[in-house]
Amino acid sequence: MSEPQAGSDARAMRTGAVRHGESFVVNGSKCWISRGAVSHVFLVDVVFRDEEKSPKGLLLIDRDTPGLEIGRIEPMMGHRGSPSTELIFRDCRVPVSNRMAHGDFSAALVAMSLSRCCNAAIALGVAQRAYDELVEHLKQRAAFGKHLADFQGLRWMIEDMAV
Ligand SMILES: Cc1cc2nc3c(=O)[nH]c(=O)nc-3n(C[C@H](O)[C@H](O)[C@H](O)COP(=O)(O)OP(=O)(O)OC[C@H]3O[C@@H](n4cnc5c(N)ncnc54)[C@H](O)[C@@H]3O)c2cc1C
């Protein structure tokens, strides 16, 4: 779903699909796609441009579809086992039969909200591990005749991190 200009405001997405015979031709780009670097198939939110009121909906797009390029892997502080990537669509032709049922955009938004809660939990776990590793390091490492854990300036930093 996410695009550079459409994160929280998913309705601002621009990736469009135009029908040509038995295919949709998709153009646009996505970002922050979890496991985009390793996935075989993508569920992609698009705007159906040539339909009345340009409804939003979902297309199932195979990784090997000509016109789909996996872009850069986003640099992240953690969570690197799940590489997030850009997806770039240039005249990417998708069979009409790959369109999911009508009226599914709100269901996609609900799924997105759930995944945001998961991302928050993952971020908290990464922060907790960083904290635990740091405390252990400060207890082990000695400099200027004492353990780093005994320096008040560093203890304040750890305290801020715990808060
Ligand atoms: C680890 C990770 C994995 C992800 N995986 C996926 C994925 O698989 N597929 C996908 O489509 N996207 C994915 N995303 C993208 C994610 O959905 C977006 O980051 C999210 O929607 C927020 O968009 P944004 O980053 O553009 O922030 P913005 O929308 O720019 O928001 C920036 C800040 O403004 C606040 N804000 C925004 N709007 C309002 C408002 N109306 N009122 C008050 N505050 C507001 C936000 O809370 C936030 O603090 C992933 C992101 C991360 C970090």
The ligand as an SDF file (V2000), in Angstrom:
LIG
                    3D

 53 58  0  0  0  0  0  0  0  0999 V2000
    9.2180   -1.9660    9.5100 C   0  0  0  0  0  0  0  0  0  0  0  0
    8.1710   -1.4310    8.5710 C   0  0  0  0  0  0  0  0  0  0  0  0
    7.5170   -2.2840    7.6930 C   0  0  0  0  0  0  0  0  0  0  0  0
    6.5490   -1.7910    6.8020 C   0  0  0  0  0  0  0  0  0  0  0  0
    5.9430   -2.6620    5.9410 N   0  0  0  0  0  0  0  0  0  0  0  0
    5.0360   -2.1940    5.0610 C   0  0  0  0  0  0  0  0  0  0  0  0
    4.4250   -3.0910    4.1040 C   0  0  0  0  0  0  0  0  0  0  0  0
    4.6860   -4.2940    4.0740 O   0  0  0  0  0  0  0  0  0  0  0  0
    3.5410   -2.5800    3.2330 N   0  0  0  0  0  0  0  0  0  0  0  0
    3.2350   -1.2640    3.2160 C   0  0  0  0  0  0  0  0  0  0  0  0
    2.4060   -0.8750    2.3970 O   0  0  0  0  0  0  0  0  0  0  0  0
    3.8070   -0.3860    4.0850 N   0  0  0  0  0  0  0  0  0  0  0  0
    4.6910   -0.8230    5.0090 C   0  0  0  0  0  0  0  0  0  0  0  0
    5.2920    0.0550    5.8980 N   0  0  0  0  0  0  0  0  0  0  0  0
    4.9930    1.4760    5.7980 C   0  0  0  0  0  0  0  0  0  0  0  0
    4.0650    1.9500    6.8910 C   0  0  0  0  0  0  0  0  0  0  0  0
    2.7510    1.5290    6.6260 O   0  0  0  0  0  0  0  0  0  0  0  0
    4.1930    3.4770    6.9320 C   0  0  0  0  0  0  0  0  0  0  0  0
    5.4530    3.7850    7.4720 O   0  0  0  0  0  0  0  0  0  0  0  0
    3.0920    4.0830    7.7390 C   0  0  0  0  0  0  0  0  0  0  0  0
    1.8760    3.9850    7.0430 O   0  0  0  0  0  0  0  0  0  0  0  0
    3.3790    5.5580    8.0810 C   0  0  0  0  0  0  0  0  0  0  0  0
    3.6260    6.2580    6.9040 O   0  0  0  0  0  0  0  0  0  0  0  0
    4.9000    7.2500    6.7950 P   0  0  0  0  0  0  0  0  0  0  0  0
    6.1190    6.4830    7.2280 O   0  0  0  0  0  0  0  0  0  0  0  0
    4.8770    7.8330    5.4290 O   0  0  0  0  0  0  0  0  0  0  0  0
    4.6610    8.3730    7.8860 O   0  0  0  0  0  0  0  0  0  0  0  0
    3.7510    9.6830    7.7200 P   0  0  0  0  0  0  0  0  0  0  0  0
    2.4310    9.3060    7.1480 O   0  0  0  0  0  0  0  0  0  0  0  0
    4.5380   10.7320    7.0170 O   0  0  0  0  0  0  0  0  0  0  0  0
    3.5690   10.0860    9.2360 O   0  0  0  0  0  0  0  0  0  0  0  0
    4.6280   10.7610    9.9440 C   0  0  0  0  0  0  0  0  0  0  0  0
    4.1510   11.0950   11.3370 C   0  0  0  0  0  0  0  0  0  0  0  0
    2.9810   11.9140   11.2930 O   0  0  0  0  0  0  0  0  0  0  0  0
    1.9250   11.3280   12.0670 C   0  0  0  0  0  0  0  0  0  0  0  0
    0.6340   11.5700   11.4080 N   0  0  0  0  0  0  0  0  0  0  0  0
    0.3240   11.2490   10.1190 C   0  0  0  0  0  0  0  0  0  0  0  0
   -0.9430   11.6090    9.8630 N   0  0  0  0  0  0  0  0  0  0  0  0
   -1.4490   12.1530   11.0110 C   0  0  0  0  0  0  0  0  0  0  0  0
   -2.7130   12.6920   11.3770 C   0  0  0  0  0  0  0  0  0  0  0  0
   -3.7290   12.7420   10.5180 N   0  0  0  0  0  0  0  0  0  0  0  0
   -2.8600   13.1460   12.6350 N   0  0  0  0  0  0  0  0  0  0  0  0
   -1.8430   13.0980   13.5260 C   0  0  0  0  0  0  0  0  0  0  0  0
   -0.6230   12.6030   13.2400 N   0  0  0  0  0  0  0  0  0  0  0  0
   -0.4330   12.1100   11.9910 C   0  0  0  0  0  0  0  0  0  0  0  0
    2.2400    9.8510   12.1020 C   0  0  0  0  0  0  0  0  0  0  0  0
    1.6930    9.2060   13.2380 O   0  0  0  0  0  0  0  0  0  0  0  0
    3.7560    9.8570   12.1570 C   0  0  0  0  0  0  0  0  0  0  0  0
    4.2320   10.0540   13.4880 O   0  0  0  0  0  0  0  0  0  0  0  0
    6.2310   -0.4040    6.8030 C   0  0  0  0  0  0  0  0  0  0  0  0
    6.8940    0.4660    7.7010 C   0  0  0  0  0  0  0  0  0  0  0  0
    7.8490   -0.0420    8.5710 C   0  0  0  0  0  0  0  0  0  0  0  0
    8.5480    0.9200    9.5070 C   0  0  0  0  0  0  0  0  0  0  0  0
  1  2  1  0
  2  3  1  0
  2 52  2  0
  3  4  2  0
  4  5  1  0
  4 50  1  0
  5  6  2  0
  6  7  1  0
  6 13  1  0
  7  8  2  0
  7  9  1  0
  9 10  1  0
 10 11  2  0
 10 12  1  0
 12 13  2  0
 13 14  1  0
 14 15  1  0
 14 50  1  0
 15 16  1  0
 16 17  1  0
 16 18  1  0
 18 19  1  0
 18 20  1  0
 20 21  1  0
 20 22  1  0
 22 23  1  0
 23 24  1  0
 24 25  2  0
 24 26  1  0
 24 27  1  0
 27 28  1  0
 28 29  2  0
 28 30  1  0
 28 31  1  0
 31 32  1  0
 32 33  1  0
 33 34  1  0
 33 48  1  0
 34 35  1  0
 35 36  1  0
 35 46  1  0
 36 37  1  0
 36 45  1  0
 37 38  2  0
 38 39  1  0
 39 40  1  0
 39 45  2  0
 40 41  1  0
 40 42  2  0
 42 43  1  0
 43 44  2  0
 44 45  1  0
 46 47  1  0
 46 48  1  0
 48 49  1  0
 50 51  2  0
 51 52  1  0
 52 53  1  0
M  END
$$$$
